[in-house]
């Protein structure tokens, strides 16, 4: 029988890891914000930062439960842990045998937050803020949660095939990458591309690059 107890070293490392992954989202915001015209810089930055609020709320309500609680045919979880019901500071045999279960929830939330934010680069300056919030909420529930369950869930169909995804190559980068490509194709070419002046904010780009690079190291 596995001995479940809180290890201070594991807990400290998970806290650091959670903070570092969360740190990438504002880094991404600065990077994208520096790549657009000055008049759209603030809007682009907030398109990224708002995911920290919206997705975190959705993750608490149902997102975490849909990914990690139970299993429905290997494709999606159930709502046993909706609103973080039954999740506390004790360890969990499946996900956090040596640190608090709630800390694992927070760690996974940072990935759920940054994944839709990655998509914003595909339609920077070309989507309304309200439309993005709606799209982000729907995408998180209908795309991110099922795919994350396939790979990281207790009985996801990809996990059952032996698939491993330690760094989010499939769950984070492939889902956001294919979604960004789809969005770019749907929006088409920019009508004013090459016809208007475009001044980049190089300091913002370098700041965002440095913040993301620091974590990726």
C-alpha angles and dihedrals in degrees: 000000000000115000108230113201136141114261114202093211094051091046093050092049092049091050090052092046092050092051092047095051091046088050090064094066096065087041089056090046092056091045094053091039091059093050096061135067116285093249090058099039098096093044091051092049092051092048085066099038094049089066088069088064104033099042093041089055093048090046090056095046100047114325099090092045093050090053104038109018118088124314138260109199094321092290107087140002128239134248100258090117097039112147084013090286111182095008116123144146094293122100125263122222095220103042113010113023094159105029137042117294091224088059090057088052090054093046093052091045090064090061092047089052099051098041098073089038089063090062094062093080090070095063103023111160092008107082132064118246095238091049090052093052090052092046092047093052094048093043092051093054100036101037113016099043097050094045092046089052092051090058108024103024122105094256105010113158094240091047089051089054089057097260117159127194111175097162102034098256091147104023096044112018103033095045094047093040096052091043091051091050090050091050092049092050092048093050094044128199122340110260094214098041110140092003099085131049116258120196117192123214098229096184091056091048092050092046092051092045092051093049094051093040091053091058095042090055 
